[in-house]
Amino acid sequence: MASILDYPNEPKYNIKTVSQKTEIQSVTIRAWERRYNLLSPNRAANGYRLYSERDIAILEWTKSQLVSGVSISSAVLEFHQMTSQGKWPEAILSSRGLVAVHPTNQVTAETAIQQLTNALIRHDERMSVSILEEALGSFKLTDLFEVVLIPILTEIGEKWARGEINV
């Protein structure tokens, strides 16, 4: 399972998108930032908050703690204690994909192959969808299949044949 630290820290999602994807109200996200220093989002040129995949993973983890009965102050305290010791909680996987609010840089085939292979092996659906969406914006569909997806499937198949990964 992936830890929250494994998620990219590149700011690219506005608060509305984050709120929709995490099902946490914007006012709550801002309150957690202000009261508990849970997140420190970057700011776009227009002053709007921009969040990363890691920020979203932190919110998902915090939300799971609240659902299990932990108070927000206790959850944030636990999070800060863990991260100050260099330990990051495991990410809470979600089937909700994310849509960037602005175009990202073009990805190379090598980067897409490496990142998507790792995400698929970890069974990280959210990260896999995000990487695939970014690759879709960087390659023509035929190129995406030929230079990214086929090599990934080949590599995963070979790792499985060697016993390096399970089904």
N, C-alpha and C positions, 0 to 999 in steps of 0.2 A: 504494500500500500504506500502511496506517495505521502510525503510530509508536506505541510504548507510551504516550507522553504523551497520545495521543488518547483513551485509555480512561478512564472515570470513576474517580475516586478515593474514591467513597463506600463505606465499609466495610459489607458486608452478608453475607458468606459465612463460615461457621465453618471451622475447619481440616480437619474431616472432609470437607466438601464440596469444599474446595480440593484436598485430597489425592486424592479420587476423580476429580476433573475433570482434574487435571494428571498423575495417575498417579505422583506423588512422595509417598513415605511422610511421614506427619506428623512423625515424629522427624527426618527429613532437613530438612524445612522449618524446624522449630524450630532445628536445628543451624546452618543457613545464616543464620538471623536472628542467632543468638548469636555465631557465629564470624566471620561476614563482613559483618554489618550489611546484608544484602541487602534485607530488608524490615523495616518498622516498623509492624506491624499495630496497629490501634486495639483497645480492649478494650470489651466489652459490660458492662452493669451487673453481670453475674454473674462478670466477670473473664475470660471466654473471649475468645480472639483473634478479631477480625473482619477479613476481607480484602476488598479491592476488586477490580474488574475489572482495574485497573492492576497490582495485586499478582500476580494470576493471569497476566497477560501477561508480567510480569517472570520469573516461575517458568518459563513455557513457553519464553521466550527462553533462559534459563539452561540449561534441560534440553536445548535444541537444540544449545547450545554443547558440552555434555558429550558428547552423542551424536556430534558431529563430531570428538571427540578432545581438546578443550580441557579443561584441569584446572579444577576449581571455583574455585581461587584466581585463576587467570588470567582466567576468565570474569567473576568478580565485579570484579576490578581493571579490566578493560576496560569493564564496565558503569558503574562509578563514574567512570572517566575521561571517558567519553562524556557522562554526565549532568552532570558538573561543568562541562563546556564548553557545556552547553545543547543537546547532541545526544542524542537518544534513539534506541535501535535500533528497527528495524522489528518490528512484532508478528508473532509466529508464529501463523498462522491454524489453527484447530482446529475440527472439526465438532462437538465436544462442547459441548452447551448447558450453561447454569448455572441452578441453582435457588436463589433467595434463601432464607435461613433465617428471615427475618422479613418481614412485609409492608412494602413501600416506600410512599412517598407517592403519592397519586393523580397521574397525569400529565395534562397538558392535551393536547388534540388537536394544537395548534400545536407543542408540544414533541415529541410522538411523531412527527409528520410530519417535522419538521426532522431529528431524530436518526436515524429509520429511513431516510429518503431518503439521508442522508449515508453511513450504514453500507452500504446496498445499492449505492450508486454505487462505494464503495471495495471492494466484493465481500467485506465483512467478515461472514462468516456467524455467527460467535460473537456479535458485537455485535448483529447483526440479530435473532437469536433472543432475546437478552436483552431488547432493547427491545420486541419483539413480545410476549414473556411479560409484561412489565410493563404494556403496553397492554391485554392481555387481562384483567388484574386491575382495570383502571380503567374499562373500557367494556363495555356490553352488546355481544354479538356483532354485532347488526345495526348499532349505532352505530359499532363498530370498522370495519366495512366501509364505511359511508357517509361517516364524517367523517375517517377516517384512511387506510385502504388505497386507496380509489378516488382520493382526491387525490394520494397518493404515486405511484400508477401513472400518473395523468395527467401529473404533473410530470416523471416519468422519461421518459415517452413524448415529451413536448414537448422536453425537453433532447436526446433522441436525434434528433428531427426537425430540431432546429437545429444538430446536429453538435457539441454541447457534451460529449456522452459517447458512448462506443462500446458495441457490443453486449456 
